[in-house]
Amino acid sequence: MNLYTALKDKSEKLSIIGLGYVGMPIAVAFAKKVNVIGFDVNEDKISMYKNGIDPTKEVGNEVISQSTVEFTANESRLKESKFHIVAVPTPVRDDRTPDLTPVKAASKTLGRNLTKGAIVVFESTVYPGVTEDVCLPILEQESGLKCGEDFFIGYSPERINPGDQEHRLETIVKVVAGMNEETLDTIAKVYELVVDAGVHRAESIKVAEAAKVIENAQRDINIAFMNELSIIFDKMNIDTNAVLRAAGTKWNFLKFSPGLVGGHCIGVDPYYLTYKAEQMGYYSQIILSGRKINDDMGKYVAESTIKKMIKANIPINGAKVAILGVTFKENCPDVRNTKVIDVINELKDYGIEVVVNDPSADKIDLYNEYGLKTVELNEINDVDAVIVAVPHKEFKNISVNQLADLYKVIDKPYTEVAASLETYNGSMYNSEYQRGKVLVDIKGLFNKVDLEQNGFIYWGL
């Protein structure tokens, strides 16, 4: 009996190592077809899953509570499985070089519990060669087994988009690769159990690794182009979003938009590729140029905010700014590698007090990673500027009056205030008791014309 058949008739088990934003949806999907062991070293996370709580918000509490996944932090239970999927994060260090610590640690843990006949599939995003040159030797050393004889390896890059309810594991074509044809065939058939969109059989493990890393590098470069256009058009006093709407009417125009590029995919993966390229003697020009533009956007947003505040005669040192949204993307609790932090840190360097509201962010991760606490929207008041950094769905329903209520009210009549302020875009601010309300709308969530007609000083990428 082959492994695929054994999994289907539930005489063998499948394990997922790493139950985060990627691993959890995979575990839940496979549990509908086969017996699944879900392993993570974080005992608190395992406890939450066992109690039907989904901190990732990727599948939801109800689905978690009804799933048959056997959640565990006991690594010895991996011995019960013959098909292993490793889905741990692969971040970068402060010097922007790959940090393979999580995937190495997972390989050691799995190696200690590997049994003969097993197949190990890595899903973590890496540069070409990591699976075979880094992970494979660790598995062999820890297990005492021989790859190609006692166990087999493969690679299938994750394509799950956190927070995206449309493009899910089941609906995205899955790239799969194996060390030989027999292994590839088994891996492909196993993933076809849950991936309705089908699989693409890559020619080699290195091809699959490379395919994944360039997917996000391509997006990174395109967004960097949009960010550069935004900087240029701002100097020309041209609305970037208006330009993109006009250009987007052509059938082959690629519809990207400017913004802060963070997270553990687009903001990280290009560095894996350029790191490996440099090892081979090639120094990236386009990829790293795009990365530099995107890495600098937090500073650019903060400085642009300050410029608007200065135009409104708002003293910078001691000013108060509200940040709406701190996760790396909308409608997602993940705060890892969020570039909103760059905006916050830059503002603080100018002596500005920053308050943060985010209805989606994982509050524990936010505090552990950045030492930040959030406040409720109705607790925010007396601010000098608001930055809408992440377009969460909850923010779309905020009215102009609700926004206005966040700002500092001055105790001088409008006529006295107007006399001391310069005009903005040719007209005085039209609020009776408030000075100009600086609003930075990074992703263009609100209507610029409506806000300017209501006394806001509006700026966005």
N, C-alpha and C positions, 0 to 999 in steps of 0.2 A: 504494500500500500504506500503510495507517495504522500508527501507532506500536505499537498493541497487537498487531497481526498480526506486525509486524517483530520485536517482542520474543519472541513465541511461537515463530517459526521461527528465532530466534537470529541474525537478520541485523542486529539492533541490541542494544545492551547496556543494562543497568540499573546504576546506581551507588548505593552507600550512603555518605554522608558522615558519619562519626562511628561508630566500632565499639565502643560501650560496651555497657551492660546492655540497651539498647533496639536499637541498630543491629545488633549481632551476630546476635541471633535473626532479625531481618528479612532480613539478608544470606543467612544459611544457608537460610532458608525459600524465598526467591526463587531461590537457586542450584539448587534441585531442578527448577525450571521454565524458567528463562532464564539467560543469561550475565550474571554479576554481577561488578562491580568493587567491592571493599570498600576504601574510603579512610579513613585516619586520619593526623593529623599526628604522632602518637606512634609513632616508629620502633621503640621497644622493644616496644610492644604488637603492632605489625605483625610483628615478628620472632617473638614468641611464637605468634601465630596461624599463621604459616608453618611453625612447628615442631610444630603440633598441640596447642598448650597454650591452654586457655580460662581466663584469669584471672577472668572474670566468673562462671564455673560455671553459666552460663545454659543452655548447650547441651551442654557436656562435651567433653573432649579427643578422644574417638573421633569424634564428629560433626564437630568442627573439622578433624581430620586427613583425613577422608574427603570434606569439602566441596569443591566446585569453585570456590568464591569466589576471585577473583584479588585477594589482599591486597596493598596498596601504600600507601606514604607519598609517592609521586610524584604531585603534583597534576595534572600534564600528562596523565596517563592518563584523567582525567575527560573529556577531549575525545572519547574513544572511546564515550561513553555518550550516549543521547538521553533517558533517563528517570532523573531524579535524586531521591533521597530524602535529606533532611537530618535527621539524628537526633542532634544535639548537645545537651548539657545547657543548661538555662536556670536558673541559680542566682539567689540574691539577695545583695546586698551586706550589709556589717555593719549598715548603717542600714535594712535590710529593704526596700530598693527593688530593682526588677528589674535584674539584670545581664545585659544583652543582648550582652555582649562575645563569647561563643562563637558565637552565631547570626549576629552581624554578621561575624565573622571567616570563618565557613563560607560566608556569602553572597559575601564578597570572593573567597575561593579559588575557589568554583564559578563566579562571574562571569568570572574571568580565563580560565576554560576552557570557557565555555558556547558551544555551537554552535547554528546555526539549526535550528528545528524541535523543540527540546528542551522537555520538561515538567519543572518543578521542583516537588516536593511537600515541604513542611515538616512534620515530625512533632514538633518541639520544642514544649513547652508554653509558651504566651505569652498575653498579654492580647489581647482582640479589637482587630485593626488592625495588629498587628506585621507579619504576612506582607505585606500590601499597602502599608503606610505606611513600614515600615522596611527590610524585606528586598528588596522589589521594586526600589526606587530604587538600592540597592547593586548588584544584579544588572545593571541597565541601565547604570549608570555604569562598572562594571568590564568589561562585555562589549562595550559600544557597540551592543548590540542593543536592539530595541524590544519591550517586553512586549505581547502581544496580536497582534503581527505576526510577530516572529522567534522568540519563545519564549512559554511559557505557564506559569502557576503554579497551585498548588492547596495544600490543607492536609488532613492526615489525622492527627489526634491519636493519639499512642501510648497504648496501654492495657495494655501488658505490665506484669505485676506481678512485680518481681524476686524470685527465690526460690520463686515459686509454680509448681509443676509441673502444676497442674490447669488454671489459666486462662492459656492461652498465646495467641500471635498467631493461631494457627489456629482457636481455639475462642471467641474474643471478637469480637462484631460490630464491624466497622470503620467508623467514621464517615469519610466522604470528602467533599471539597468542591473545586470548581474555579471558575476565574474566569469560565467560560461553560459552556454545556451540552455542547459538543463536548469540551472539556477534562475536564469532570466525567465524561463517559461513558468516556473513555479511562482516567482514573485509577481509576474504579470497576471496570472490567474487569480492569485490571492487578492490583489488590489481590484480586479474586475468584479469581485464580490460586492464591493461597496461603491465603486466609481461608475456611475451611470454613463458618464461622458466617454468612458473608455480609456485605454492606456496607449502611450506611445513607447515602443521598445527602442531605447537608445542603443547605439552601437557599442558603447563601453561605459564603464562607471565614470571615467574622466569626462566623457561627452555629456553625461547627465549632470555632473557637478558644474561643468562650464555653462551649460544651458541655463541652470538656475541663477548663477551669479550674474550673467549678462542680462537677464530679464529685468532685474532691479537697477543695474547700471544704466540700462537704456532709459528707463523712466527717470532716473536721477539726472541724466544729461538733458533730457527734454524739459524737465521742470527747471533746471538751472538756466536754460535758454529763456524760459518764461520770466524767471526772476530777473535776469539781466535786462530783458525788455522792459520790465516794470520799472527798474531803476532809470533806464534811459527815458521812458515816456514821462516819468515823474518830473524829470528835469525840463521836459518840453511842455509840462502842464497838460498832458493828454491822459485821458482815462484809459488805463490798460484794458480793463474788462470790456469797454466799448470797442476797442481795437480788436480784441479777440473775438467778440461777437460778430464783427464785420468780416474778419478773415475766416471765421468758421463757416461761413456760407459756401466756401469752396469745398467740393466733395473730398479732396485729398488733403485738406489741412488737418494736422494732428491736434486734437482738442485737449491740450494740457493747459494748466493754469498755474500762476505763481503761488508760492506759499512756503511755509516752514517745513523742511523735510527731515523728519526724525524717525523714531521707531527702530525696530531691530531688523529691518529689511533694506529699504531704499537708502537709509542713512548709514548703513553699515557694509552691505555686500560689495559695493565698488572697491572698498579698501582691501577686501580679501583678494580681489582680482589683481589690483595694482601691486599688492605685496608680492604675490607670486610672480608677476611680470618682472618686478625689480630683481627678484632672485635669479631670474633668467637673463638679466642684463638689459631689459627694456624698461624705460622710464615713461610712464603714461603722460600724455599731453592733454587729450580731450577729457578723459575720465576724471583726472585729478583737478583739472580746471573747473569742471562742473561741480565737483565736490567742494572746492573752495568757495565758489559763489554761494552754494546752498548752506555751507557751514557758517557763512558770514551774515546770513539773512536775519538772524535774531538781533544782532548788533545793529543792523540797518533799520529794522523796525523800531527798536528802542530809540535810536538817534532821531528818526523821523518823527516819533511821538514828541520827543523833547523840543524839536524845532517848532512844532505846531503849538506846544504849550508856551514857548517863548513869544511867538507871534500874538498869543492871547494875553500877554503880560502876566503870565502865571509864574511866580517864583519857583525855580526848580528845586533847590535844596529845601527839603521838608515838605514837598508836594506829596500828594497821595494819588495813586493810580490803581484802578481796579482791573484785574485780568479775568476775563470770562473765558474759561477753558484752559486746561493745562495738560491734557493728554496728548499723545503724539498724533492722533487723528480723531475725527468726529465719531460720536456714538460708540466709543470703545473705552474701557477702563484702563488700558495699558499706558503707563507713564514712562516706560523705559526709553531712554534716549530721546525724550521729547525736547524739541528745540525751543519750546516756550520758556524753558528754564534759562536759555541764553538771553531772552528778552528781560526776564525778571532780574537776573544778575546784573545786567547792564544798567537797568534803571536804578537798582540799589547802589551801584557805584557812583551815581550822581546824587546820592542822598535822598532818594525818593522812597517813600513808604509804599509797599505793594500789598494789596489784599487780593486773594484768589478765590474765585467761585468755580466749581465744576461739578455738575450733577452726575457725571459718569465716572470720574477718576477713582481708582482704587486708593482710598485714603491711607491705608497702612503702607502700601508701596511708596506713595508720594512722600510720606513723612520719613520712612526709612532711607529712601534714596536721596532726598533733597532737603529734608528737615522742614517741609512746608505743611501747613494746615490750611484747609479751606474754610470759608464762611458761607452762610446761606445768602442768597441774593438779596433777601429783604433786610439783611443785617448790614448791607453796604450803604454808606452815605458819606456825604462831605468829600467826595473825590474831586480831583482836578481834571482827570482824564480817564477814559475807559478804553481798554484794548480788548476787542472781541477776537481772541486768538484762535479758537476752535469752534467751528459752526455746528455745535451739538443741536439736535432737533429741538431741545427745550428752549434754546435761545431764539429760535425762529418766531416764537409766539410773544416775545417781549415787545411791548408797544413803545411808541415814541415817548409817551408820558412816563412809563416805567423807567426808561433809560434816563430821562431828565431828572427823575427823583433821586438818582444815584449821586448827582453832582452837588458840589458845595454851593450853598446859598450865601450871598453876601448881603450885608445889612445896609448897603447904600442904595438909593433909588437908581433906576436905570439911567437917568439923565446924567447923574454924576459919574457913573461907571463909564458910560459911553464917551464922556469928555476926556477920560484918561486912557482910553484904548484906541489903538489904530484901527482903521477899517480892515475888514477881511473880505477879499474878493469884491471890493467896491461897496460894501454895505455894512452898517453897524449891526452888532448882535441885537436880536429882536426880543430877548427875554427881559422882562421888567426888573427882576431881582437877581438874575444870574449873569455872570460873564459868559463868554463863549465856551461852549461845552465841547472839548476836544474828544472826538471819537475815532479810534483807529479800528477799522474793520478789515482785518487781514484777508479774509476770503470773500468779501463782498456779500455778506449775509443780509445787509439792510439796504434800503433804497437811498442812495446818495442825495437825490433831489429833495425827497421828503425831509430828510434830516437837516439839510442845509436851510430849508425853509423854516425849520423850527429852531434855528439858532445854534445848530451844531457845527463845529469845524470838523469836517469829515476828511479822512484819509485812509486809503487802502492800497494794497499791492496791485 
